[in-house]
Amino acid sequence: MELFGFEITKKIKASRQEKKELPALVPDQNDDAIITSAAGGYYGQYIDLGGTQVTNENDLIRRYRWCASQPEVDQAISDIVDQAIASGETSSPLSIILEDLDQPDEVKEEIIDQFNHVLKLLNFNHMAADIFRSWYVDGRLYYHLMVDPKNPKLGIQEMRKVDPTAIRKVKEITTKQDKTTGVQTEQVTAEYFVYGDYESGNATSGIKVDKNAVIYCPSGLVDETGEKTISYCHKAIKIINQLRMLEDALVIYRISRAPERRIFYVDVGNLAKGKAEQYVQSIMSKYRNKLVYDVDTGQIRDDRKSMAMLEDFWLPRKEGGRGTEITTLPGGENLGQIDDVIFFQRKLYKALNVPIGRLETDAAFTVGRATEINREEVRFQKFIDKLRKKFSHLILDTLKVQLLLKGVVTEKDWESIREDITLDFLEDNYFSELKEMEILRERIEMLAQLGEYVGTYYSNDWIRRNILRQDDETIEKLKKEIEDEKKSGEIEEPEEGEF
C-alpha cells in the first residue's frame, strides 16, 4: 500500500530489503516507546498517575503541559532551557564540527551548507529555545518534511511541526517460530506514522505517512514497563499536585484561623427546645456576617446560605444560668510557618534535576574559581549535556534526509560518518571556561616547578604528554607553528634550559 509522503530513493529501499534480518526475540525499540501492532490492528496506550485517570497518551501530554504552566515548574524549566540553548548576539546557538570526519574538503563544505539549510528551515537561530522547551515538556517532537515529489533532489523545502497529540509511530511486527529450537522471534515488517484524530481513541481512521517524511525526536525516557514515552516533567506531576493542594489548604487555614471569632451565649429562658432553637436562629440571622473563601478565584465573598468555619458561635443557655454573654475566641498562632511548602518546592526542584540554590531568587551569583562551584551545579551541567545529545537527534536526522536527497552521501556512507559528526551548542555560562582556565593554570604552574629537572630526570616529550596532556597530533602541530614563528621572527629563540 502506498503511504502518504515520500521515499528517499528506490535504490535505498531495495538495499534495505536486501539487508539480512537477524533473528530476535523482540522488535527493535531504538525509536523509544511506540505503538506496536500486528498487521491490521492497533494497540492504544494509557497510564494512570495515582488516580489522575490519564487514559491515553494525549491526556498524558496535556498533563505535562499543565505541569509546565505552574510557576515553580515554569521557572525551573526556564533555567534548563536557558542553560541548554544559549542565544548569541551574532552567532548561532548551534554549530557543526567535522574535524574528525575523514572526507574530502568538498564533502565537508557541502555538509556544512546543508546543515545551515536545516537550521534555516527550523528557524533555529530565533526559535531554538521554544523548540527545545516544547521537546522537553511534551517528551517528543514531530516534524513533517515537505519535499517536491517531482524533483526530490531539491531537498527539503519546508518543515512543519506536528502536534504530538495527533500523530503516532507504528511498527508492524510478525512472529516466527524457529523450526529447530521452537523459540518464537519477532521481526518488524513495516514502519510508518499514523496522523489522525486520537481524541476519540480511534487510530484506524488516520492517514498512514511514510517514515522518511516525518522526523521523530523522543525524549529517550520510558516508563517502568518500557512501553510508554514519558517527559522529563513526569516526576514532577505528583509533587506539583501535592504542592497545589497544600497551598490551597494553607490559605484556607490562614483565613479561618487568623481572625478572632465571637461566641454568643444566648439566654433562652425556660423556652422549649424547639422554641429555643428558633429564637437562637432568629438572633443569628439578624447579626451574622458570613465570609467564605473561594478556592477557584482566591477571593473572599459574603455567603449567608451555608455554615462555615468563619462564622461566630451561637450557643443557647437555659434559665438559671448566667444571662446572655459574648466572648471572643483568639486566632491561631504560628500562621507564618510555611516549612512544609518550602519542603515540597525543594523536592520539586530535585525532581526536575535543577539545583536547589536556583530556587532562591535573592541568592547572589558569584563567578570564581571552579573549586567554588558546588556539586549541584556540576551535576546540573552534566544533565544539560545529556539533554543536548538527545535533542541533537532532531537536527542529525533531518540532516541525514537532506544529504540523502541531495545525493551528498548514501545511507551506507551516513552510517559510517554519523559518529564523526559533532554538534556544538553555544555556551553562555562561565563554568566551563573557568574550569578549562583553571586546569591550564595548574598545568602551567606544575610546568614551572619541573623546569629545572627537564633534561636531567624528565624529557620534553614526557612533559608534553603527561603534564600538558598533548597528543601526537597536537605536538606536531605546535612544533610546526613554533618553527614557523621563529622563522618569521614573531618569537625569539629560547635560552638554554628552556623548552
C-alpha positions as CSV (number, residue, x, y, z in Angstrom):
1,M,0.0,0.0,0.0
2,E,1.3,3.4,-0.9
3,L,1.9,5.7,2.0
4,F,1.5,9.5,2.2
5,G,4.8,11.4,1.9
6,F,8.0,10.4,0.1
7,E,10.6,7.7,0.0
8,I,14.2,8.9,-0.5
9,T,15.1,6.6,-3.4
10,K,14.0,3.3,-4.8
11,K,17.7,2.2,-4.6
12,I,17.8,2.8,-0.9
13,K,14.6,0.9,-0.4
14,A,15.9,-2.1,-2.3
15,S,19.2,-2.1,-0.3
16,R,17.1,-2.2,2.9
17,Q,15.2,-5.2,1.7
18,E,18.5,-7.0,0.8
19,K,19.8,-6.4,4.3
20,K,19.9,-9.6,6.2
21,E,17.5,-9.7,9.1
22,L,18.9,-11.5,12.1
23,P,16.5,-13.4,14.4
24,A,15.5,-11.5,17.5
25,L,13.2,-12.2,20.4
26,V,11.8,-8.7,20.4
27,P,11.4,-6.0,17.8
28,D,13.9,-3.1,17.6
29,Q,13.0,-0.4,20.0
30,N,15.7,2.2,19.2
31,D,13.0,4.8,18.4
32,D,11.8,4.8,22.0
33,A,8.4,3.6,23.2
34,I,6.0,3.4,20.3
35,I,2.8,1.6,19.3
36,T,3.4,-1.9,18.0
37,S,0.7,-3.7,16.1
38,A,0.2,-6.9,14.2
39,A,-0.9,-6.4,10.7
40,G,-4.3,-4.7,10.6
41,G,-4.6,-3.8,14.3
42,Y,-3.6,-1.0,16.7
43,Y,-2.9,-1.0,20.4
44,G,-3.5,2.2,22.3
45,Q,-1.5,3.4,25.3
46,Y,-2.7,4.5,28.7
47,I,-1.2,5.3,32.1
48,D,-2.6,6.0,35.5
49,L,-0.8,8.5,37.6
50,G,-2.1,7.7,41.1
51,G,-5.7,8.3,40.4
52,T,-5.4,11.1,37.9
53,Q,-7.3,9.0,35.3
54,V,-5.0,9.5,32.4
55,T,-6.5,7.2,29.9
56,N,-4.4,7.8,26.8
57,E,-1.2,9.5,25.6
58,N,-3.0,12.7,24.8
59,D,-4.1,13.1,28.4
60,L,-0.6,12.5,29.5
61,I,0.8,15.2,27.2
62,R,-1.8,17.7,28.4
63,R,-0.9,16.9,32.0
64,Y,2.7,17.6,31.2
65,R,1.7,21.0,29.7
66,W,-0.4,21.8,32.7
67,C,2.5,20.9,34.9
68,A,4.8,23.2,32.9
69,S,2.4,26.1,33.3
70,Q,2.8,26.1,37.1
71,P,5.0,29.0,38.3
72,E,7.6,26.8,40.1
73,V,7.9,24.4,37.3
74,D,8.0,27.1,34.7
75,Q,10.9,28.8,36.5
76,A,12.8,25.5,36.7
77,I,12.2,24.7,33.0
78,S,13.3,28.3,32.1
79,D,16.6,27.6,33.9
80,I,17.1,24.4,32.0
81,V,16.2,25.9,28.6
82,D,18.5,28.9,29.2
83,Q,21.3,26.7,30.2
84,A,20.9,24.3,27.2
85,I,20.2,26.9,24.5
86,A,22.4,30.0,24.6
87,S,21.5,33.0,22.5
88,G,24.4,34.8,21.0
89,E,24.1,38.3,19.5
90,T,25.6,37.3,16.2
91,S,26.5,33.6,16.4
92,S,24.2,30.7,16.0
93,P,23.2,28.7,19.1
94,L,24.4,25.5,17.3
95,S,27.3,24.7,15.1
96,I,28.7,21.6,13.4
97,I,32.2,20.2,13.9
98,L,33.7,18.0,11.2
99,E,37.3,17.8,12.4
100,D,37.1,14.0,13.0
101,L,35.4,13.4,9.7
102,D,37.6,11.6,7.2
103,Q,36.1,13.0,4.0
104,P,37.3,15.4,1.3
105,D,37.0,19.1,1.9
106,E,34.3,19.4,-0.8
107,V,32.1,16.9,1.1
108,K,32.7,18.7,4.4
109,E,31.7,22.1,2.9
110,E,28.6,20.6,1.4
111,I,27.6,19.0,4.7
112,I,28.1,22.4,6.4
113,D,25.9,24.1,3.8
114,Q,23.1,21.6,4.2
115,F,23.4,21.8,8.0
116,N,22.9,25.6,7.7
117,H,19.9,24.9,5.5
118,V,18.4,22.7,8.1
119,L,18.8,25.3,10.8
120,K,17.2,27.8,8.4
121,L,14.2,25.5,7.8
122,L,13.7,25.3,11.6
123,N,14.3,29.0,12.1
124,F,16.7,27.7,14.8
125,N,18.5,30.9,15.4
126,H,15.3,32.5,16.6
127,M,13.1,29.6,17.8
128,A,15.7,27.3,19.3
129,A,14.6,27.9,22.9
130,D,10.9,27.4,22.0
131,I,11.7,24.2,20.1
132,F,13.8,22.8,23.0
133,R,11.2,23.7,25.6
134,S,8.4,22.0,23.6
135,W,10.5,18.9,23.3
136,Y,11.4,18.9,27.0
137,V,7.8,19.4,28.1
138,D,6.0,17.1,25.7
139,G,8.7,14.5,25.7
140,R,8.7,14.2,21.9
141,L,8.8,16.2,18.7
142,Y,7.3,15.5,15.3
143,Y,8.2,17.4,12.1
144,H,6.7,16.8,8.7
145,L,9.3,17.1,5.9
146,M,7.8,18.7,2.7
147,V,9.6,17.6,-0.5
148,D,8.8,18.2,-4.1
149,P,7.9,14.6,-5.4
150,K,8.7,15.6,-9.0
151,N,12.2,16.9,-8.1
152,P,13.3,15.4,-4.7
153,K,16.9,16.4,-5.4
154,L,16.0,19.9,-4.4
155,G,15.9,18.6,-0.9
156,I,13.6,19.6,1.9
157,Q,11.6,22.6,1.0
158,E,9.8,23.1,4.3
159,M,9.4,21.7,7.8
160,R,6.2,21.9,9.7
161,K,5.8,20.9,13.3
162,V,3.1,18.4,14.0
163,D,1.2,18.3,17.3
164,P,2.2,15.2,19.1
165,T,-1.4,14.6,20.2
166,A,-2.3,14.0,16.5
167,I,0.4,11.6,15.3
168,R,1.8,8.2,16.4
169,K,4.6,6.0,15.2
170,V,3.7,2.4,14.4
171,K,5.7,-0.7,13.8
172,E,4.0,-3.8,12.4
173,I,5.6,-7.0,13.7
174,T,5.3,-10.6,12.8
175,T,6.1,-13.6,15.0
176,K,8.0,-16.5,13.6
177,Q,8.9,-19.8,15.3
178,D,12.3,-21.4,14.8
179,K,11.8,-24.9,13.5
180,T,14.9,-26.2,15.3
181,T,14.6,-24.7,18.7
182,G,10.9,-23.8,18.8
183,V,11.7,-20.3,20.0
184,Q,9.4,-17.5,18.8
185,T,11.0,-14.4,17.4
186,E,9.6,-11.1,16.3
187,Q,10.5,-9.1,13.3
188,V,9.5,-5.6,12.1
189,T,7.7,-5.9,8.7
190,A,6.6,-2.2,8.3
191,E,7.2,1.2,9.9
192,Y,5.1,4.3,9.4
193,F,3.4,7.1,11.1
194,V,-0.4,7.5,11.6
195,Y,-1.8,11.0,11.6
196,G,-5.4,11.4,12.7
197,D,-7.8,12.3,15.5
198,Y,-6.8,10.5,18.6
199,E,-9.2,12.3,20.9
200,S,-11.8,9.5,20.4
201,G,-9.1,6.8,20.9
202,N,-9.7,5.5,17.4
203,A,-6.5,5.4,15.4
204,T,-7.7,3.3,12.5
205,S,-9.1,6.2,10.6
206,G,-5.8,8.1,10.4
207,I,-3.6,8.7,7.4
208,K,-0.5,6.5,7.1
209,V,2.6,8.5,6.5
210,D,5.9,7.2,5.2
211,K,8.6,7.2,8.0
212,N,11.0,9.2,5.8
213,A,8.5,12.1,5.6
214,V,8.4,12.6,9.4
215,I,11.2,13.4,11.8
216,Y,10.5,11.9,15.3
217,C,12.6,13.0,18.2
218,P,11.6,11.3,21.5
219,S,12.9,12.2,25.0
220,G,14.6,8.9,25.4
221,L,12.7,8.2,28.6
222,V,10.2,5.4,29.1
223,D,8.1,4.3,32.0
224,E,8.7,1.3,34.2
225,T,7.0,-1.0,31.6
226,G,9.2,0.3,28.8
227,E,6.1,0.8,26.6
228,K,5.3,4.4,27.0
229,T,7.3,7.5,26.2
230,I,7.3,10.0,29.1
231,S,8.5,13.5,29.5
232,Y,11.1,15.0,31.8
233,C,8.2,16.6,33.7
234,H,6.8,13.2,34.6
235,K,8.4,13.0,38.0
236,A,7.1,16.5,38.9
237,I,3.4,15.7,38.4
238,K,2.7,14.1,41.7
239,I,4.8,16.7,43.6
240,I,3.2,19.7,41.9
241,N,-0.3,18.3,42.8
242,Q,0.7,17.9,46.4
243,L,2.2,21.4,46.4
244,R,-1.0,23.0,45.0
245,M,-3.3,21.1,47.5
246,L,-1.0,22.1,50.3
247,E,-1.0,25.8,49.3
248,D,-4.8,25.8,49.0
249,A,-5.2,24.2,52.4
250,L,-2.7,26.7,53.8
251,V,-4.7,29.7,52.5
252,I,-7.9,28.3,53.9
253,Y,-6.3,27.7,57.3
254,R,-4.9,31.2,57.4
255,I,-8.2,32.8,56.6
256,S,-10.2,30.5,59.0
257,R,-7.8,30.8,61.9
258,A,-6.4,34.3,61.5
259,P,-9.5,36.4,62.8
260,E,-10.8,36.4,66.3
261,R,-14.3,34.9,66.3
262,R,-17.1,35.7,68.8
263,I,-19.0,33.2,70.9
264,F,-22.6,34.2,71.7
265,Y,-24.2,32.6,74.7
266,V,-27.9,33.5,74.2
267,D,-30.3,33.4,77.2
268,V,-33.3,31.4,76.1
269,G,-35.0,31.4,79.5
270,N,-37.4,28.5,80.0
271,L,-38.4,28.1,76.3
272,A,-38.9,24.6,75.0
273,K,-36.2,23.1,72.8
274,G,-37.8,23.9,69.5
275,K,-38.7,27.4,70.6
276,A,-35.2,27.9,71.9
277,E,-33.6,26.8,68.7
278,Q,-35.9,29.1,66.7
279,Y,-35.1,32.0,68.9
280,V,-31.3,31.5,68.5
281,Q,-31.7,31.1,64.8
282,S,-33.5,34.4,64.6
283,I,-30.7,36.2,66.5
284,M,-28.1,34.6,64.2
285,S,-29.9,35.8,61.1
286,K,-30.1,39.2,62.5
287,Y,-26.4,39.7,63.4
288,R,-24.4,37.2,61.4
289,N,-21.9,38.4,58.8
290,K,-20.8,35.3,56.7
291,L,-17.5,35.3,54.8
292,V,-16.4,32.4,52.7
293,Y,-13.0,31.8,50.8
294,D,-13.4,30.8,47.2
295,V,-10.6,28.4,46.1
296,D,-11.2,28.9,42.4
297,T,-10.8,32.7,42.4
298,G,-8.9,33.3,45.6
299,Q,-11.4,35.9,46.7
300,I,-13.4,36.4,49.9
301,R,-17.2,36.5,49.3
302,D,-20.2,37.2,51.5
303,D,-22.2,34.0,51.7
304,R,-25.2,33.7,54.1
305,K,-26.5,30.4,52.7
306,S,-24.4,27.8,54.5
307,M,-22.4,27.2,57.7
308,A,-18.7,27.7,57.6
309,M,-15.7,27.9,59.9
310,L,-15.6,31.7,59.7
311,E,-18.9,32.2,61.4
312,D,-19.4,33.1,65.0
313,F,-20.6,30.5,67.5
314,W,-24.2,30.8,68.9
315,L,-24.9,28.7,72.0
316,P,-28.2,28.6,73.9
317,R,-28.2,29.0,77.7
318,K,-31.1,27.8,79.8
319,E,-32.7,29.8,82.6
320,G,-31.0,29.6,85.9
321,G,-27.5,30.1,84.5
322,R,-25.8,33.3,83.6
323,G,-27.5,35.7,81.2
324,T,-26.6,36.5,77.6
325,E,-22.8,36.8,77.2
326,I,-20.4,37.5,74.3
327,T,-16.8,36.3,74.4
328,T,-14.0,36.0,71.8
329,L,-12.1,33.0,70.5
330,P,-8.5,34.0,69.8
331,G,-7.0,33.5,66.4
332,G,-4.4,30.8,65.5
333,E,-0.7,31.3,66.3
334,N,2.4,30.5,64.2
335,L,0.5,31.2,61.0
336,G,3.7,32.4,59.3
337,Q,5.3,29.0,59.2
338,I,5.5,27.5,55.7
339,D,8.2,24.9,56.1
340,D,6.0,22.3,54.6
341,V,5.5,24.4,51.4
342,I,9.2,25.0,51.1
343,F,9.9,21.3,51.5
344,F,7.7,20.4,48.5
345,Q,9.2,23.3,46.5
346,R,12.7,21.9,47.1
347,K,11.5,18.4,46.4
348,L,10.1,19.7,43.1
349,Y,13.4,21.2,42.0
350,K,15.1,17.9,42.8
351,A,12.6,16.0,40.7
352,L,13.4,18.4,37.8
353,N,17.2,18.0,38.4
354,V,17.6,21.7,39.0
355,P,20.0,22.9,41.7
356,I,18.2,24.0,44.9
357,G,20.2,27.2,45.0
358,R,18.4,28.4,41.9
359,L,15.1,28.4,43.8
360,E,16.3,31.2,46.0
361,T,15.8,34.2,43.7
362,D,17.6,36.6,46.1
363,A,20.8,34.4,46.2
364,A,23.8,36.2,44.8
365,F,25.5,34.9,41.7
366,T,29.3,34.8,42.0
367,V,31.9,33.9,39.4
368,G,35.0,32.5,41.0
369,R,37.3,29.5,40.8
370,A,36.0,26.2,39.7
371,T,36.6,24.8,43.1
372,E,34.0,27.2,44.4
373,I,31.3,25.8,42.2
374,N,29.1,23.4,44.2
375,R,28.5,19.8,43.2
376,E,24.8,20.5,42.3
377,E,25.9,22.9,39.5
378,V,28.4,20.3,38.2
379,R,25.6,17.7,38.2
380,F,23.3,20.1,36.5
381,Q,25.7,20.8,33.7
382,K,26.1,17.1,33.1
383,F,22.3,16.8,32.9
384,I,22.2,19.6,30.4
385,D,24.8,17.9,28.3
386,K,22.7,14.7,28.2
387,L,19.7,16.7,27.1
388,R,21.6,18.3,24.3
389,K,22.8,15.0,23.0
390,K,19.2,13.6,22.9
391,F,17.8,16.8,21.4
392,S,20.5,16.8,18.7
393,H,18.9,13.8,17.1
394,L,16.3,16.2,15.7
395,I,19.0,18.1,13.7
396,L,21.0,15.0,12.7
397,D,18.0,13.0,11.5
398,T,16.9,16.0,9.4
399,L,20.4,16.5,8.1
400,K,20.6,12.8,7.1
401,V,17.4,13.1,5.0
402,Q,18.7,16.3,3.4
403,L,22.1,14.8,2.5
404,L,20.4,11.7,1.0
405,L,18.0,13.8,-1.1
406,K,20.8,16.0,-2.3
407,G,23.0,13.0,-3.2
408,V,25.9,14.1,-1.0
409,V,26.1,10.8,0.8
410,T,24.5,7.4,0.6
411,E,22.7,5.7,3.5
412,K,25.7,3.4,4.0
413,D,28.1,6.4,4.0
414,W,25.9,8.1,6.6
415,E,26.1,5.1,8.9
416,S,29.9,5.3,8.8
417,I,30.2,9.0,9.3
418,R,27.4,9.6,11.8
419,E,29.6,9.2,14.8
420,D,32.3,11.5,13.4
421,I,29.8,14.5,13.2
422,T,29.6,16.6,16.4
423,L,27.1,19.3,17.2
424,D,28.5,22.1,19.3
425,F,26.0,24.1,21.4
426,L,26.9,27.7,22.2
427,E,27.8,28.2,25.9
428,D,26.8,31.3,27.8
429,N,27.8,30.2,31.3
430,Y,31.3,30.8,32.7
431,F,31.7,27.5,34.5
432,S,33.2,25.5,31.6
433,E,35.5,28.3,30.7
434,L,36.6,28.7,34.3
435,K,37.2,25.0,34.6
436,E,39.4,25.0,31.5
437,M,41.4,28.0,32.5
438,E,42.0,26.6,36.0
439,I,43.2,23.3,34.6
440,L,45.5,25.1,32.3
441,R,46.8,27.3,35.1
442,E,47.5,24.3,37.3
443,R,49.4,22.7,34.4
444,I,51.5,25.8,33.8
445,E,52.4,26.0,37.5
446,M,53.4,22.4,37.5
447,L,55.4,23.0,34.3
448,A,57.3,25.9,36.0
449,Q,58.2,23.7,39.0
450,L,59.6,20.9,36.8
451,G,61.6,23.3,34.6
452,E,64.9,22.7,36.3
453,Y,64.5,19.0,36.1
454,V,64.0,18.9,32.3
455,G,66.9,17.2,30.6
456,T,68.0,15.6,33.9
457,Y,65.1,13.5,35.1
458,Y,62.4,14.3,32.6
459,S,62.3,14.8,28.8
460,N,60.5,17.4,26.9
461,D,58.3,14.7,25.3
462,W,57.3,13.3,28.7
463,I,56.4,16.8,29.9
464,R,54.3,17.4,26.8
465,R,52.4,14.2,27.2
466,N,52.0,13.8,30.9
467,I,51.8,17.4,32.2
468,L,50.4,19.3,29.3
469,R,48.3,16.3,28.1
470,Q,49.2,16.8,24.4
471,D,48.6,14.1,21.9
472,D,50.8,13.3,18.8
473,E,48.8,15.5,16.5
474,T,48.9,18.4,18.9
475,I,52.6,18.0,19.5
476,E,53.4,18.0,15.7
477,K,51.1,20.9,15.1
478,L,52.6,23.1,17.8
479,K,56.2,22.2,16.8
480,K,55.4,23.3,13.2
481,E,53.8,26.5,14.4
482,I,56.7,27.3,16.7
483,E,59.2,26.8,13.8
484,D,57.2,29.0,11.5
485,E,57.0,31.7,14.1
486,K,60.8,31.5,14.8
487,K,61.5,31.9,11.1
488,S,59.1,34.9,10.8
489,G,60.7,36.5,13.9
490,E,57.4,36.5,15.9
491,I,59.1,34.7,18.8
492,E,62.8,34.6,19.9
493,E,65.0,31.6,20.3
494,P,64.6,30.2,23.9
495,E,67.6,30.3,26.2
496,E,69.5,27.2,27.3
497,G,67.4,25.1,29.7
498,E,64.1,26.3,28.4
499,F,61.7,24.4,26.1
